[in-house]
Amino acid sequence: MEPINIFAADAIRNDLERALMILAQSRGTSVETIKQTYNITPFLCLMAVYLNTTSSTYSFHPRGGVDPAVPGTALLDQNDVFIFNQLGLRFGRCAYASNTPSNHGIYPKLTYPDPNYFTGTGTTAGDESDQLKEIVNGYLDLKVSGQAVIDKLACSELVFNPDATFTSSPEALPAYGGSPGYRGLSKLDPTFIIDGMNDNEFTVQLANGPKGNIDGNISTGTTDSGVRNILYIAAAGWKLKNFANGSKAIACS
C-alpha cells in the first residue's frame, strides 16, 4: 500500500509544490516519485524552553533528543525533512513547585504576553508582562550546521496581539486558537527546507532589560508563585518521513 499524502488548502499548497520541486531537483528525482514513495503530512513543530532570570539568549532545536525535554512539544525525528512556511512565538507556563515543573497540559499558549494573564508585579526589576516584551522586541535566528539561514528576524513579526485582553478563560481570548489562517503564525517568504540529520538551531535573542520576573516564579518571602513561564517556537509546514540524508538547508523563493 502506498503512503497516504495529505496536502494543505490551495492558499498555501503552492509553497509545498514549489518546495517539493526544488527538493526533487536537489535529490535527482521527481516530485511524483517523492509523493508516491514518501509519507508527506502537515506538521506543526513546537519547540520550547523554560525561561529564567539570567539568560538573554535561548536555543531551540527542532529535532527531538537534543534539548532537555519540555512536555507537550512536537519535534522532528532525525530521519525527517521539514518544509515550513509559517513561524510564530507562543507564551505559556506550567506548574512549578520545589523546583519541579509539572502539569504543562492545563495552561494555554498565548500569542502575546498579555498583562492580564502574566500578572506578576515587580519593583526595580519591572513587571512580568513587561519583561516578556523583551522577547517581543528581540530577534530570531536559524543556523544550520553553523551557517545562517534566517538572520535577525524581528520577533515582533512572530507575535499576534488581538487588541483584546485575557478574561475568564483561554477560550475567551481571541488570540487563542489556530483558525482561521493559522492565527498567530507569520507567513514566511521564502519557504524553508531543513534536514533532520543536520544541526538545526533556532535562537531567540532578547532585547536589553531586567529579567528578574521573566520566569514567572515570582517570590514573596519564601513563597513562590507556583508557575514557571515557557517560551515556544511554532513552525508550521510539512514533514517528509525517512527522506533525510544530511543535505544543506534550502530557501525556496
Buried (B, 14 or more C-beta within 10 A) or exposed (E): EEBEEEBBEEEBEEBBEBBBBBBBEEBEEEBEEBBEBBBBEEBBBBBBBBBEBEBEEBBBBBBBEBBEEBEBBBBBEBBBBBBBBBBBBBBBBBBBEEEEBEEBEEBBBBBBBBBEBBBBEBEEBBBBBBBBBBBBEBBBBBBBBEEEBBEEBEBBBBBBBBEEEBEEEBEEBEBBEEEEEBBBBBBBEBBBBBBBBBEBBBBBBBEEBBBBBBBBBBEEEEEBBEBBBBBBBBBBBBBBBEBBEEBEBBBBE
